[in-house]
Amino acid sequence: MFYKIFQCFFIFGLSLCLIYSEAFANVKPQVAELNQGWSEQEVQFYNHASEGTNLAPLEFVLNLPDPKAPDSKFIDKLSSEYGFIPSNKSELNPYQLPVGFAIDKRPVKFGDRPYLGVTCAACHTRQLTYSKIDSSSYDSEWIFPVHGGPSLVDFPRFQEDLYDSFLALLDDDVLMETFATAVLQRAPEQQDIDSLRDEIREFTGPFIFTREIINGMKIPEADSGPGNLNALTQGYYNNVGILGWMRHKGLIKPGGELPLPVRLEGAVNYPPVWFSPKDTWAQWFAEIHHPGPRNWIQSISTSAVRPPKMIEALKEKAVLASIDFDNIEEIQDSLERLRTPKWPESALGQLDQKLIAQGKVLFEQNCAQCHTRTYEPPNSLGIKFKKRLAFDVGTDPIAYQQFQKDASKRAEGLLNVSNKILELRQGQLEEKFGEEVTGNYLKHDSRGRPNEFALTKEGEYSSASPKDKWNKSGAVYWAPPMEGIFASSPYFHNGSVPTLWDVLSKPEKRPTTFQTGTNEFDPEHIGLKNEGLFLYNTKEEGKDNNGHLFGTNLPPKQKLALLEYLKSI
């Protein structure tokens, strides 16, 4: 009898689940903008304007077979496999590529062949989702675009799989013929296939060069994941590979070699960029003092100088012709107009003003000393820059230690690259404005406006570690402002704490492992839900979740009040 009753309830419950699932599957998600102040045109420009990065020829990527599923295209899995955010078709995005992909078709670079690259938005845009089924309705599925937010893409794996997919064509005649037919839009001759193979070998050359360096040095592979990687060292190695490959090919002169760091551990999260304008320093370690060179180096390290014909024609000036300085400056300008995201009350409910008032007091008592913005004295143009306060709060030291260990080598190498770019760029602007620029700095931007930074070449990078800059001991990391913090999980520099509730919990109560890669928002604990394809294990090197004990002794009601305040700013 009991079994029959249980069976009836089970069938009833299963039927109810199927009804809910079918109804919910037909619900169209609602989009809730977070009042960040950008127009649709500004969003599209940020999402899809080229910085000059060149992964591969556009038509090659569009027609690249997926070696793991030859009947499918590699490009079809950019969102599902690597976490890139889907985007609408637009003038800048005619092929409806995900957020952060850009087409570069400047004739000075490639003649008639456009190249596909990535832009800031690939790593600095987020899309949160929220789904809820209750007894009264099914229409509770939401999408929250977070412009300038930390992304959850797995960029190292994407880049490696992309080039490995191209290399797979070289050894598979059937795949290569399919690819050639799609690119040429006709049956290929053998000379067509040979020519395409040669071109693939050329633009994958720096990638192979870099990988051989890393493998030859037996460097432990970086354990990155969605939104989490050692961007500084990974980008640095890309520079080593690109410039080393150019020297190897005889395209640039020897000298100014980039010294090699030895480790890739110490992954950090992509930070939000709504704080970047007027920041005194960039990066978690405050390594770079100027947004221009920082973005130029990023452009190079994500393949800005790949096209071989352009390099052969321009030699050292290939770097100058590669970077899209105008677009980078336009993106930097637009970030000054970007506001921090606001809590979506239309979707997640009204904030409790009484709790907010209580939480503000708690914030002043427990958090404000580190997480309040202050400003440097104005520079020669009257521009004030925000200070970046950095502290040792007992969080994982590995990222900082690896950075500090290689700081002088890295600074020397990056200074060589930066100075060369600056020298070429300075000459370009002198020619444009018809006057000589005195001193080792850029007097103008590309539109003739005064350069707010006006830094010497030597001032852009410093071999001094953050420990020297702040006279602190231990592992020193930037303490970010808290505005928009609800949309920036996971937390700490290494992404080792999934929610703000966990941040306010004692270290022994924080999750030891959790899944990442999901965009599903947890409005109760303020963070991302514990689901996804990547297991984050805080027991692995560089991923410790200890430290930052502020607020952990508060009683639960006060923690809730503090969270309510953090949701409101």
N, C-alpha and C positions, 0 to 999 in steps of 0.2 A: 504493500500500500504506500509506504513512504517513498519507495522508488518511483512509483507512478506519479505521485504528487511532485516530486523533485523534477521528473522528466517534463511534466506540464509547465512548471515554472521556467525550466531551462529553455524550452521551445518558445514560450511567451517572451522571455527576455531576449532571445536571439532574434525573434521577429521584430521586436521593438528596436533593437540595434540596427537591423537592416532598414527599417522605415526611416530612422534618424539619418542613417548614412546616405540613403537615396535622396532624402530631402536636402541634406546639407551639401551633397555633391552638386546640386543644381543652383546653389547660392552663388551669386557673383560677388567677389570681394569688393568692399567699399574702400576707397582710398581716402585717408585722412592726412592732409598736409599738416606739417608741424610748425607753420608760420615762421619760416626761416628767411623770408624777404626776397628770394630770388624770383625773377620772372621765368616763364617757360623757356624763353630764349637763352637766358643765363644758365639754366639747368642743362639745356642741350649742349651749349658751348662747353661747359665744364665736363660733361659726360663724354663728349665725342670730338672735341677739337684736338688736333694733333700737336704734340710737343716735339715731334721729330723722331720719335722712337720707331724702329723698323724691325718687326719680328720676321717677316717674310713677305714676298709679293702677295698682294691681296687675292688675286685670282688663284694663286697656289693654295692659300689657306682655305678659300671657299670651296675648293674642289679636292681637298686632301682626304683620302679614305682613312677610316679608323682601322688600324691594323688588327685591333681586337674584335672588330665587327665590320669586315670589308664592305658589306652592303650599306653601311652608314657612313656619314661624313664626320670627321673629327669635330668640326665646328658645331655640330648638333648637340654635343654634350658639354659645352662650355658652362652652362648653368647647372645642370644636374650633377656633373662630375667634379667641377672645380669651384662652384659657388658664385660664379659671376651673375650679376643681377640682370634679368631680362629688361629690354628697353624698347621703346616704340620706334617705328620708322620715322625718319625726319630727313631734312635736307642734308644734315651732317652725318646721318646714319641711314643711308639708302638701303642697306642690306639687313636692317633690323638686328644688328649685332648687340651683344650685351653692353651694359654700362661699362665705360672705361676702355672700349676699343675705338680706335681712331684711324682714319684713312689719310695718308700723306701722299698727295699727288702734285707736289711742287715740281715744276718742270726742271728747275735748276738741279734737282737731285736725280731724277730717274727717267727723264724723257717722258715717254708715254705710259710707263708702267707704274701704277700706284702701289704703295706698300701699306701693309697693315701693322699698326703698333698699338701701344697702350698709353693711357694718359693717367693723370692724378686720380681720377675717379675710380679706376680699377681697384685701388687699394684704400681709397678714402671716400667711400659711399656705402651706406648700409640700407637695407630694406627689412624692417621688422614686420612680422605678421602676428595676428592675434585671432584665434578661433574659439568660439564658445557656443555650446548648445545648451539651452535651458528648456524648461517645460513649456514656455510660452511662445518661443519663436526659434527660427533657424537662421535669421539674418544677422549673425554676429561674427562675420568673417571680415577682417580688416587688414589693410596694408598701410604701413607707415614709412614713406620714403624719408631717409635721414641723409640729407645732403652734407657732405664733408665728414660723415661719420666713419668710424673704423670698419673696414670691410671684413668679411669672413671668407675671402677667397684663399685657395691653396695655390699661390702663385708659383712657388718653386716646382711643384709637381706638374702644374700646367705647362710651364716652360720646358721642362725635361720631356714630358710626353709629346709636346708639339714637335720638337726637333727629332725625337726618336721616331715619330711617325713619318717624318720626311726621310730619315735615314733608312727606314724599312723599305721605302720605295726603291732604293738603290739595289737591293738584293732580291727583289720580287718582280719578275718580268710581267706577270699578269697584273699586279697592282699598278705597276708603272705605266703600262699601256692604258689601263682604265683612267688613271690620273691624266696622262697626256691627252687622251681623247677629250676629256672634260675641259681641260685648259684650252686646247686648241680649237675645240668645237668641230673637229674633223678627225678622220682616221690618220694617226701619225705615221710618218716615215721613220726609219731607223735613225736618221740624222736628227730628227726632231727629238726623239727620246734621248739620244746622246747629249744633245744640247741642254735639255731640261735636267738631266742628271748632273751635268757640269755646274749648272746654276745652283742646284740644291747643295752640291758640295761647297760652293763658294759661300752662300749665306749661312750655312751651318758651321762653317769653319771656326769662327771664334768660340762657339759653344763647345765644339769638340776639343779645341785647344784648352779651354778653361777646365773641362772635365778631366783631361789627361793630366793637367797640373795637379789638380786635387787628388786624383787617384795615385799619381806618382809619389806624392808626399804622404800617402796613407793617412789623410785627414779623416777623422770620423765624420760620417755623413750627418748633416744637420737634421734633427728630428722636428721638422716644421709641421704645420697643420693649418686648418682653416683660420685665417687671420693672424697667424702666429709664425714668425720666422726671424732669423737674424739678418735683418734687411741691410744693415751697414756692411757686415762682412760679406754677405752674398753679393750685394751690389759691387763691393770692392773687388771681389774675385771676377765678376763680369768685366769690370774695367781692366783688370790684369789680362784676362783672356782676349778682349777686343784689341787693346793696344799691343799686347804681345804678339798677337796674330798679324797685326799690321806691320810690326817690325820684322817678323818672320818672313812676310811676303815682300819685304823691301819697300813698303809703301811709306814708311816714316823712318826718320833717322834714329839710330840707337841713342841711348842716353836718357836720363830722367826715368830710370826704371822704377816700377812700382814694387816695393818690398812686399814679401808675402807674409801675412799673418798665418797662424798655424792651426786655429781651431774655428769650428762653426757652431759650437754650442752657444747657449745664451740667447735663445729666441725671445723676441719681445713682440708685443701687440702693435698693430698699426694704430697710431693715435688719431683722434679726431683733429681736423684742421681748421675748425672755426676759431681757434685761438691763435693760429699761426701769424696773421698779419700783426705787425708791430711787436712780435716777440723778440726779445734780445737774442735768444739762442734757439736752435732747433735740435731735435732728437732727444731721446730720454736722458742722454748723458750731457746734453747741452754742448754738443761737439762742434756745431757749425754756427757761424755768427752772421749769416747773410742768406736770405731766401733765394737770391739769384743763383749763385754758385751751387747751392744745395740742389736746386732744381735742374741746373745744367748737368751736374754729376749724375743725378737720377736719370736724366734723359739718355746719357751715354751708357749708363750701367744697365738700362733696359733696351739696349741694342740700337742706339741712335746712328751708329756709323757702319751698319752692316752692308749696304748695297755695294758690291765689289767694283762695278764700273765707275761709280762716283768716286770711290776711294782712289782708284788708279788714276783718275783724271785730276783730282784735287789734292792728293797727298795729305799733308798735315791740315790743310784748310778744309778737309772733308768734315772734321769735327764742327767747324764753324758753320758750314753749309747744312749740316745735319740738324742741329738744334733749332727749333722754331722759337726764337727769342720773343717775337711779337706775341705769339699765342701764350707763351709762358707768362709774360708780363700781364696779358689780359686776364689770365686765370688768377694770378696773384691779386690783381685789382678787384676781381669779382669776390674773392674771399674776404675782402674788407667789407663788402656789403652783405655777407652771409651772417645771419643771426643764429644763435644756438637754438636747438629744437625745443619746442614747448610741449608739455604733457598733453596728449590728445583727449581732452575731457569728453568730447562728443562720443568717443568710442569706449573709453575706460572709466568714465564716471567723473563727477565733480570732485575736486580736491576739498579737503576739510580745512577751512580757514583757521579754526581754533587750533587744530593740530599743527598747522603750519607755523602759527605764532609760537607755540611751545617748542617746535623743532628748531626755529631760528635761534632761540636762546641757547639750546643745546649745541647748535652748530658753532656759535660764537665761543662757547666754553670748550669744545672738544676738537674743532676742526679748523677754525679760521686762521690760526697762527701759521699754518702751512698752506692752506688752500684759498688764500685771498690774494687778488692781484694788486701789485704795487708797480710803480713806474720809475724808470731811470730818469735822471735829469735830461732835459731836452738837448738834442745834438745841435750842430751848427745851423741846421735849417729849421730849428724850433720843433722838431718831431720828437715825441716821447715814445719810448719803447717799454713794453712790459718786462719787468724782471721775471726771471724763472728761478723760483726758490727751489733749492735742492737739499735733501736731507737724507740721513741714514736712519731709517725706521725699522731696520731688522728684516727687511724683505730679502729675497734670494740674491746673493751677491755675484753669481756667476757671470751674468751679462756685463755687469760693470767691471769685474775683474778681467774678463777677456778683452773688453774694450781698453782698459787701462794698460794691460800688458802690451798691447800692440799700438797704443795711442801714438807714440812718436813715429813708428814706422808708417802707420796709416796716414798721419798728418803730413809726413814728408811726401808720400806718394800722391795723396790727393792735392796737396799744395802744388806739386809739379803740374798736374792736370789742370787744376783751376787757374793757375797763373798763365798757362798757355792759352786757355780759352779766353781769359780776361784780356790778354795781350791782343789776340785776334779780334775780339769783340770791340775793344777800344779803338783799334784802327778802323774798323767798319763804321763806328759811330762818328769818328773824327771826319771821315770822308763824307758821311751823310750830312753833317752839320757844318762842314766847311771851316772847322777850327781845330786847333791842336788842343788836346786835353792835357793839362799839366798835372803831374803827380801820377801815382800808380792807382788811380781809381776811375770809375766810370762817372763822368759828370752828368750825363743825360741817360734817360731810358730811350727806347726806340721811337718815342713820340716827342722827344725833345724836352720832357719835363725834368726838373732837377732830381737827381738820384738821392733819395732820402738817406741811404746808408753811407755813401761816399767813403767807403773803406779802402784802405790800402790793400794791395794784393797780399801782403804779409799778414794783414789783420783778419783775413777771411777764415783762415784755419790756424789753429794753435795747437802745438804739441803739449801744452799744459793740460793736465787732467782736470776734471771737475773737482777732484780733491783739492788741487791747488787753487782753483778759482773761488771756492767757498770755504777753504780752510777747514774742511770737515774730515772725519775719519770714517772708515768703513765704506759700504757701497752706497754711492750717492746717486739718487734718481730725482728727476723733476717731479714736483708736486703740482699736478694740474689743477686749474680752477674747476669748480664743481658745476658750473652751468651746463645743462644738457647731459649730466652724468648718467641719467636713467637710460640714455640711448647708446652708451659706450661700453657695455659689458663685453667680455669678462674683464675683471679688474686686476689691479697691480700691473706693473710694467710687463710682466711675463704672462698675463692672462690666466693666472693660477687660481682665481677666485671667481666663480660664475655669477654671483648675485651680490647686490649691496647688503642684503640680509646676512650673507656669509662674511662680508667684510666686517660687519659689526659683531660677528661671532668670534669666540676664542678660537685660536688656531686648531686646537684639537677637535673642535666641532665643525670645522670647515670640511667640505668633501675632499676625500683623498683622490678619488678619480671621478671624472664626469665626461659626458659626451659633448663634443662641439661640432659645429657645422650647420646647426639649425638656425633659422631666423625667427622661430616662434618665441614671442615675448612672454615673460612671466611677470604680470603686473603686481602680484602679491609680494614676491621677494625682490623684485626689481632687477631683472637680468634676463638671460636666455634660459629656456627650458633645457633640462638635462636629457638631450637627445641629439642624434647626429651620427656621422660616420667615423669620427675621429675620437679616440680615447685619449683624454688628457690625464696623465698620471703624475701627480705632484711629488712622487718619490724619485722621479728621474732627475738627472743633473740639470740644473738651470730652471727647474719648474716648482721649486719649493713654495708653499703657500703660507709660510710663517711670517711673523712680523706685523707691523701696523696694528698695534693693540688699542688704538684710540677708539673709544666708544664701546669697546667690548664688555666693559663692566656695567654698562647701563642696564636697568631693568627693561623687560620687553616693551612695556608701554612707552617708555622714553625712546627706545629704538624705533618704534613705529612712528612717533612724532618726528624724529629726525629724518626718517625716510620720507615722510610726507613733505617736509620742507625741501629735501633734495629733489623731489619730483616737481616742485613748484618753480625752481630757479633755472 
